[in-house]
Amino acid sequence: MVQGIMELLFDAAYLVFALVVGIYLIVKGKSKFFKMFGVMAVVLSSGDSFHLIPRVYALLTTGLEANAFALGLGKLITSITMTVFYVILYFILESVWQPDKKIKLISRITLFTLTALRIILCAFPQNEWFLYESSLLWGILRNIPFALMGIGIIIICLIIAKKNNDKSYLIMAIMVILSFGFYIPVVLFADVLPVIGILMIPKTLAYVGVVVIGLVKHRKSVKAEQIDSVKAN
C-alpha cells in the first residue's frame, strides 16, 4: 500500500508535468525544433499513462498478479510509444546535427529499420504480454532494437555536444544512458522480483531530464529574443 501511494504521487506529478510542458512547447514554441520537443513530451506522458495508471491501481487494490492483463496491455502500448519517442528525438537531434546527405540517409534507414523491427517483435504473441510472468526471452529480443536506437541517440548527442560545444547534449546523452541503466534490470528481473519495478521511477526522471532540456532551451531562446528586442529599440 505504501509503495502504491508513493508511486501514485510520483506518477501523477510526472504525467501532469510532462503533459503541461509538452503542450506549452507546442503552443509557445516558435520553431519546429521546440514544437517537436513538445510533441515528444506529450507522447512520453500519454504513452506512459497506459502503463503507470494500471500499475498504481494494481498496487492500491488487488495486486500486480491479479491485474496482469491491464498491466500487460499497458506495457505493450508504452513499448510502442517509447519507440515513437526515440524517433521524434532523433529528428530533433538531426536538425541540430545536420549530417551530410549520405550519413542522413543511412541514419534514417537504420532508424526506421530498428523501429519496424521493434514494433514487429512487440506484436508477436510469444511475448505473452497478458500473463503475469511473461517471456523473458522475448522481453530481451524486443528490447535489442530499442537499445540499439538508444545507442544511436547517445552517439549523436555526443557528436553534437563536441561539434557545437554544447553541454546540454552531453547531459542528454547521460540521461539516455541512465534511462537504459535503470530499465535493463526491470526487463530482466521484474517478473520474478516485482519490487524492482520501482527502478522505473529513476528511469522516468531521466526522460523528464530530456524534456527539461528542451524547456530550458526554449526559455533561453525567448530571453535572447527579448534582449535583442530591447537592443533594437
PyMOL commands that set and color helices and strands:
alter all, ss='L'
color gray80, all
select helices_A, chain A and resi 2-28+32-60+65-97+101-123+125-127+136-164+167-189+194-232
alter helices_A, ss='H'
color red, helices_A
deselect
rebuild
show_as cartoon
